[in-house]
Structures are given as structure tokens and as C-alpha cells.
Amino acid sequence: MAKTLKKKRQVKHLRVRAKISGTPERPRLNVFKSNTGIYAQIIDDLNGKTLVSSSTQTLKLKSNNIENSIKVGKKIGELAIKAGIKTVVFDRGGYIYHGKIKALADAAREAGLKF
């Protein structure tokens, strides 16, 4: 049984990953957050490749807050549109869909991604 918060999140993420997968036509937008940053990747699971990625580290942002999550979401949306990706499957990574995760998703939608 999962004991720590990290283990519980990983179990939830495995449950979600059993149901969704990224394809070349509709890749998966994966989100991971740590104590220091937030990371977003668009992944084609069939070929095992990361197509586009963005994070607070690549944008040279110092803190992990909602404003920086919005910036990462906008950047991942812009990079995806530039790469020709219009629709994705959203993978919240086992996190609750609110706060930083919701802010990132809304910013990616505003940038033009559909999910």
C-alpha cells in the first residue's frame, strides 16, 4: 500500500497512464511539479519520443508558483503549435487538477492547444 504522498501520487499516475497514451496524431501533455519547478512535456508514446518540452528551468524562472506555471503553459502551447501539434491528451501526472496544474493547462489552451 502506498504510504507517502509521493508514492500515492505515483500510484494515481500509473492508474491514469493505464487509460491514456500519446499517439503521433494526438500526443500526451505530461506535467510534473517538484519543490523547485514545474515541467511540461509533449510525448509520443508509440515512438517513445519527447516532441516538445518546457519548464521553469528552461525559462530561467526561480520559483514554483502559479504565475510561472502560466508562463510554462504558454511556452509549451507556443512550441507545440510551432511544431504542428494542435490537439493533445492531458496527463496531470497524478496531481489534483487545481492550482498550478490547472493554471498550466488553461495557459496551454489559450496558446492554441486543444484537449
N, C-alpha and C positions, 0 to 999 in steps of 0.2 A: 504494500500500500504506500502511496506517496505521502511523505512526511513533511518535507519542506515546501515552501512556496514555489521554489524553482522546479522541484520535481512535479508538483501539482500542475504547473503551467506546461511542463513538457508532456505530461500525460494528456492534457487537454489538446495540445498542439498535435500530438500523434492521432488523436481521435478525429480532429479536423482534417488532417492530411490523408487519412484513410478515405475520405469522401471527395476531396478536391485534388486536382492535378493540373499543372500547366501544360498546354499544348502549343505548338508553333502558331496556331491561329489565335489562341486565347491564353497567353502565358499567365503565370501566377505572380501577384504582387505580394511579396512576403515582407513582414515588418518584424523587427527585433529592437527591443529597447534595453539598455543597460543603465547603470547608475550615472554614467557619464555622457551617453549619447543615444541617438535613435538612428536606426539603419533601415533602408528600404531597398529591396532588390526585385527586379522583374526577371523571373526564371522560366525557362522552357524545360520542363521535367522530362519530356520524352528524349531530348538530346542531351540533357544534363548540363545545360549552359546558362550562365547568368547573362542576360541580354543588356540590362541597364542597371546601374546602382547609384545610390546617393546616400549620404549620411551627414551627421553634424561634423564629423571629422573632415570629410572631403570639402565641405563648405566653410571650414575653419571657424566653426561656432563653438563657443566654450561651454555652454551649459545645456542641460537637457530639460527644456521647458516647452510649453505649448507653442510659443512664438517660433521657436526653432523647428518644432515638428511641422508647422505650417510651411516654413521655408524648404524643408526637406521634401514635403509633399509636392510643392510647386515645382521643385527642381526635377523630381522623378517623373512628374507628368510631362514637363517640357522635353526631357531627354527621351521619354517613350514616344511622344508624338514625332520628334525628330527622327527616331529610329523606325517609324512606320507602325507603331503599336497603338491601336485605338481602344481595344477592349481587353480587360484583364479579369482574372478571378482573384478576389481579395482574400488573403490569408492573414488573419490578425495575429497569428503566432501563439495562440493560447491566451492572449490578453483579453481583458474585458473591453468591449467596443465603447469606450468613452475617453474623455480627456485627450491625451497625446495621440492615441491611435485614431480616434475619431477626427481630430484636427488634421492629421496627416492625410487621411482618406478624403476628407472634404476638400483639402487643398489640391489633391491629385485630380479630383473630379473637376474642380474649377479650371485646372490647367488643360482639360480636354479628355482625360481618360474616362471610359465608361465601365462601370461594374456595379 
